[in-house]
Amino acid sequence: MNRIYLDHNATTPVEPAVLDAMLPFFSSEFGNASSIHTFGQRARAAVETAREQVAALINARPQEIVFTSGGTESDNHAIFGVTQAHLPVRPGTHIGTTSIEHEAVLNTCQVLEKEGVAVTYLPVSRDGLIDLDGLRKAVRPETVLITVMHANNELGTIQPLEEIGRIAVEHDVYFHTDAVQTVGKIPVDVKALQLDLLSLSGHKLYAPKGIGAIFIKGGTRLRQLLYGGHHQRGYRPGTENVAGIVGLGKAAELARLSLAEDAARVSALRDKLEQGLLSRIADSRANATRAPRTPNTSNITFPGIEGEALIIALDLKGLACSTGAACSSGAVEPSHVLTAIGLPASEARASIRFSLGRHTTAAEIDTALEIVPAAVAQLRQLSPTYKKEASAHH
């Protein structure tokens, strides 16, 4: 069975060129990047090249890139780092964020709430966009940080970061974005967006798991998260994961070179999949389609089915997709993102995310357009909730 992978927002395969770039650093090039002998110098040079490659992808300066273990660490570092740099955290210290952030942001904010920080979770529209006037009103003199994701992992909805950046500058507030779902997929320019902090993750852009980066704009007051040696200007002590860093650098370079071409091809395939499913499956609806979206993501509700059951049925037929965030799979709660855009729990549970990638083919989409409608029809036959007559008139 040729398996079809449509879950690229959860993780991506490591690109062969990325693996090739990494291999020497598992064998002959094993030096510690902090050692001053030749072994160390070669490792250090490779790390600095990768720093330049990542910086170039987001229009940052190399010295503003700090390598981390991934998006979660980067989000934690940005949010704890800014808040705790204003220590002692004064009562009333305030953060503005959204109700549809990734758990790496939401759970970090919740920990700070327990420590007395006030957090505003801004609601979003049916299309998953925040209201800019609502954000303006939420900013207060005690606000130290606005943290808003660039694109949502379940819907693909892209937030208006340029406008949010302007609001942050007007109020002299630090601005962080979790750009895990956009870096490598759409153009990201930290200067144009007026960002102070940005999180990105290697395994979402064809690099390995366990490597990521945080962009820290020069002059940003940020308390470090870890304590140890003086690696990475003291921001992130610990011996560098040289192989992972080299892989992330190579992946960033490849993304920069193929970004426009990949986006055009993938969005055409995504639209073909989405329109094909909506025309073949009665009562199905795509979510948040009026907002700008990342080119690869489609979230569709199939009333009358349980999302988890459909995922399993599709997997048995060789098609991988998901019911939203991989980090929360196994959770029986409906997606917080889908309930935030106004879906009732039953519809949120009946929604599937398809996320395409650089290597998705037209033939795979054609196959998906046969597999998915058949699986939905089968599950609806067994469903006590789906009205059989609802499809009869279609």
C-alpha positions in Angstrom: 0.0 0.0 0.0 1.3 3.4 -1.0 0.7 5.5 2.1 -0.4 9.1 1.6 0.7 11.6 4.2 -1.5 14.7 4.6 -0.4 15.7 8.2 2.5 18.0 7.5 1.4 20.5 10.2 2.2 17.8 12.7 5.6 17.1 11.3 7.5 16.8 8.0 9.9 14.3 6.6 13.6 15.2 6.8 14.6 16.4 3.4 17.4 14.2 1.9 19.7 17.2 1.4 19.2 18.1 5.1 20.1 14.6 6.2 23.2 14.7 3.9 24.3 18.0 5.5 23.9 16.5 9.0 25.6 13.1 8.6 29.3 14.3 9.0 28.4 15.8 12.4 27.4 12.4 13.7 30.8 10.9 12.6 34.0 12.7 11.6 32.9 16.2 12.5 32.0 15.4 16.1 33.7 18.4 17.8 32.2 20.6 20.5 31.5 24.0 19.1 32.9 25.6 22.2 36.3 23.9 22.0 39.2 26.0 20.6 41.0 23.3 18.7 40.4 22.4 15.1 37.6 19.9 15.8 35.8 22.6 17.8 36.5 25.4 15.2 34.9 23.3 12.4 31.8 22.6 14.5 31.6 26.3 15.4 31.9 27.4 11.8 29.0 25.0 10.8 26.9 26.4 13.6 27.5 30.0 12.5 26.7 29.1 8.9 23.4 27.7 10.0 22.7 30.8 12.0 23.2 32.9 8.9 20.9 30.6 6.9 18.1 30.8 9.5 18.5 34.6 9.8 18.3 35.0 6.0 14.9 33.1 5.9 13.2 35.6 8.2 15.3 38.8 7.4 17.0 38.9 10.8 20.7 39.4 11.7 22.6 36.2 12.5 23.4 37.4 16.1 19.6 37.6 16.7 19.1 33.9 16.2 19.4 31.6 19.2 19.0 27.8 18.7 16.7 25.9 21.0 15.2 22.4 21.2 12.1 23.5 19.3 9.0 25.6 19.2 7.8 24.9 22.7 11.1 26.0 24.3 11.2 29.1 22.1 7.7 30.1 23.1 8.5 29.5 26.8 11.7 31.5 26.5 9.9 34.4 24.8 7.0 34.6 27.2 8.7 33.8 30.5 11.8 35.7 29.4 10.1 39.0 28.8 7.7 38.8 31.8 10.5 37.8 34.2 12.9 40.5 32.8 10.4 42.9 34.4 10.9 41.2 37.8 9.8 41.3 40.4 6.6 40.7 38.4 4.5 43.5 39.6 0.9 42.8 40.4 -1.1 43.8 37.3 1.8 43.0 34.9 -0.2 42.1 31.7 0.1 39.9 28.6 -2.2 40.0 25.6 -2.7 36.8 23.6 -5.5 34.9 21.7 -7.8 32.1 22.5 -6.5 29.9 19.7 -2.8 29.8 20.5 -0.8 26.6 20.6 -0.6 24.9 24.0 3.1 26.0 24.2 1.8 29.6 24.5 -1.5 29.0 26.4 -0.1 26.8 29.1 2.9 29.2 29.6 0.4 32.1 30.0 -1.6 30.0 32.5 1.5 29.4 34.6 2.2 33.1 34.7 -1.5 33.8 35.7 -0.9 31.6 38.8 2.1 33.8 39.6 -0.1 36.9 39.4 0.3 38.1 35.8 -2.9 39.2 34.2 -3.6 37.6 30.8 -6.2 38.7 28.2 -7.2 35.9 25.8 -8.6 37.7 22.8 -11.5 36.0 21.0 -11.4 35.4 17.3 -14.0 35.6 14.5 -15.6 32.7 12.7 -12.6 32.8 10.4 -10.1 32.6 13.3 -8.9 36.2 13.1 -8.4 38.5 16.1 -10.2 41.9 16.2 -7.6 44.6 16.1 -9.7 47.2 17.9 -10.2 44.6 20.7 -6.5 44.2 20.9 -6.0 48.0 21.1 -8.5 48.2 23.9 -6.9 45.3 25.7 -3.5 47.0 25.9 -2.9 48.8 29.2 0.0 50.7 30.9 1.0 47.4 32.6 1.1 45.4 29.3 4.6 44.0 28.7 4.0 41.6 25.9 1.6 40.8 23.0 2.0 37.2 21.8 -0.1 36.2 18.8 0.6 33.2 16.5 1.4 33.9 12.9 -0.8 31.1 11.5 -3.0 28.7 13.3 -1.9 25.0 13.3 -5.4 23.7 12.9 -7.0 26.2 10.5 -4.0 27.7 8.7 -5.5 31.2 9.4 -2.9 33.9 9.1 -3.1 36.8 11.6 -2.6 40.4 10.6 0.8 40.7 12.2 1.8 43.9 10.5 -1.1 45.7 12.1 -0.5 44.0 15.4 3.2 45.0 15.2 2.1 48.6 14.7 -0.1 48.5 17.8 2.8 47.0 19.8 5.1 49.8 18.6 2.5 52.5 19.4 2.2 51.2 23.0 5.9 50.4 23.4 5.1 46.7 24.2 7.2 43.7 23.2 5.7 41.6 20.4 6.2 37.9 20.0 4.8 35.5 17.4 4.8 31.7 17.3 5.6 31.3 13.6 6.1 27.5 13.8 3.4 27.1 11.1 4.6 29.8 8.7 8.4 29.9 8.6 9.3 28.0 5.4 5.7 28.2 4.0 5.1 31.9 3.4 7.4 34.9 3.5 8.2 35.9 7.1 10.1 39.2 7.6 10.7 40.1 11.3 11.5 43.7 10.3 8.4 44.3 8.3 6.3 42.7 11.0 8.1 44.8 13.7 8.7 41.7 15.8 10.8 41.5 18.9 10.6 37.8 19.3 9.7 34.9 17.0 9.6 31.1 17.5 10.3 28.5 14.8 10.7 24.8 14.8 12.9 22.6 12.5 10.6 19.6 12.1 7.8 21.7 10.6 10.1 22.7 7.7 11.8 19.4 6.7 14.6 19.5 9.4 14.7 17.0 12.3 12.7 17.0 15.5 14.4 18.5 18.6 15.8 21.6 17.0 14.3 25.1 16.7 15.2 28.7 17.1 14.1 31.9 18.7 14.7 35.3 17.1 15.5 37.9 19.7 15.7 41.4 18.3 18.8 43.3 19.4 18.1 45.2 22.6 15.2 43.0 23.8 15.2 42.6 27.6 14.9 38.9 28.1 15.7 36.8 31.1 17.4 33.4 30.2 15.5 30.2 30.8 18.4 27.9 31.5 21.6 28.5 33.5 25.0 27.1 32.6 27.9 28.2 30.4 28.1 31.2 28.1 26.9 29.5 24.9 24.8 31.6 22.5 25.5 34.9 24.2 24.3 33.4 27.5 20.7 33.1 26.2 20.8 29.4 25.8 23.6 27.6 27.7 24.4 23.9 26.9 26.6 22.3 24.3 25.0 23.0 20.9 23.2 20.2 19.0 25.5 20.8 16.0 24.0 18.2 13.7 20.5 19.4 14.4 21.5 23.1 14.0 23.2 22.2 10.6 20.0 20.4 9.5 17.9 23.4 10.4 20.2 25.7 8.6 20.1 23.6 5.4 16.3 23.3 5.6 16.0 27.1 6.0 18.2 27.6 2.9 16.2 25.2 0.9 12.9 26.8 2.0 14.1 30.3 1.1 15.0 29.1 -2.4 11.8 27.1 -3.1 9.2 29.0 -1.0 7.2 30.8 -3.8 7.2 27.7 -6.1 6.2 25.3 -3.3 3.4 27.7 -2.1 1.9 28.0 -5.5 1.9 24.3 -6.2 0.7 23.2 -2.8 -2.1 25.7 -2.6 -3.4 24.5 -6.0 -3.5 20.9 -4.6 -5.0 22.1 -1.4 -7.8 23.9 -3.2 -8.4 20.8 -5.4 -8.7 18.6 -2.4 -11.0 21.0 -0.5 -13.3 21.7 -3.4 -13.4 18.0 -4.4 -14.4 16.9 -0.9 -17.0 19.6 -0.5 -18.6 18.7 -3.8 -18.5 15.0 -3.1 -19.6 14.9 0.6 -23.0 16.2 1.5 -23.2 18.8 4.3 -19.5 19.1 4.6 -18.0 22.6 5.3 -14.5 24.0 5.2 -13.6 26.2 8.2 -12.1 29.7 8.2 -11.9 29.9 4.4 -12.5 33.7 4.2 -9.3 34.5 6.0 -5.9 34.4 4.4 -4.5 30.9 5.1 -1.2 29.1 4.8 -1.1 27.4 1.4 -1.1 23.9 2.7 -3.9 23.7 5.3 -7.6 22.8 5.0 -9.9 22.1 8.0 -13.2 20.4 7.0 -16.2 19.5 9.1 -18.1 16.3 8.2 -21.3 16.4 10.3 -22.5 13.1 11.6 -19.1 11.4 12.2 -16.5 11.3 15.0 -13.2 12.7 13.8 -11.1 10.1 15.6 -13.1 7.3 14.0 -12.6 8.9 10.6 -8.8 9.3 11.2 -8.6 5.5 12.0 -10.7 4.5 9.0 -8.6 6.6 6.7 -5.4 5.3 8.2 -6.5 1.8 7.5 -6.9 2.8 3.8 -3.4 4.3 3.8 -4.2 8.0 4.3 -2.8 10.0 7.2 -4.4 13.2 8.4 -5.5 14.5 11.9 -8.2 16.0 14.0 -6.2 19.2 14.8 -3.2 19.5 16.9 -1.1 16.4 17.2 0.0 17.5 20.7 -3.5 17.0 21.9 -4.4 13.9 20.0 -5.8 11.3 22.4 -7.6 14.2 24.1 -11.4 13.7 24.1 -12.1 17.5 24.6 -13.1 19.1 21.3 -10.4 21.4 19.8 -10.2 24.7 21.7 -9.5 26.3 18.3 -12.7 25.1 16.6 -14.8 25.9 19.6 -13.2 29.4 19.7 -14.4 30.0 16.1 -17.9 29.1 17.2 -18.3 25.4 16.2 -20.5 23.4 18.6 -18.6 20.5 20.3 -20.2 17.9 18.0 -19.0 19.7 14.9 -15.6 20.4 16.3 -15.3 16.7 17.0 -16.4 16.0 13.4 -13.6 18.1 11.9 -10.5 16.9 10.1 -7.3 18.8 9.2 -5.6 18.0 6.0 -2.1 19.5 5.7 -0.1 19.1 2.5 3.6 19.3 1.9 6.4 19.9 -0.5 6.2 16.3 -1.8 2.4 15.9 -2.0 1.5 14.9 -5.6 -1.6 15.4 -7.7 -2.1 11.6 -7.9 -2.2 11.5 -4.1 -4.9 14.1 -4.0 -6.9 12.1 -6.6 -6.6 9.0 -4.4 -7.7 11.0 -1.3 -10.7 12.2 -3.2 -11.8 8.6 -3.6 -10.8 7.4 -0.1 -12.3 10.2 2.1 -15.9 10.3 0.7 -16.2 6.5 0.9 -15.0 6.5 4.5 -17.3 9.3 5.5 -20.3 7.6 3.8 -19.4 4.3 5.7 -19.2 6.1 9.1 -22.4 8.0 8.5 -24.3 4.7 7.7 -23.3 3.6 11.3 -24.0 7.0 12.9 -27.0 7.3 15.1 -26.8 11.2 14.9 -26.5 11.7 11.2 -29.9 12.0 9.6 -30.0 9.6 6.7 -32.5 11.9 4.9 -30.1 14.8 5.1 -28.1 13.3 2.3 -31.1 12.0 0.4 -32.1 15.4 -0.9 -28.5 16.3 -2.0 
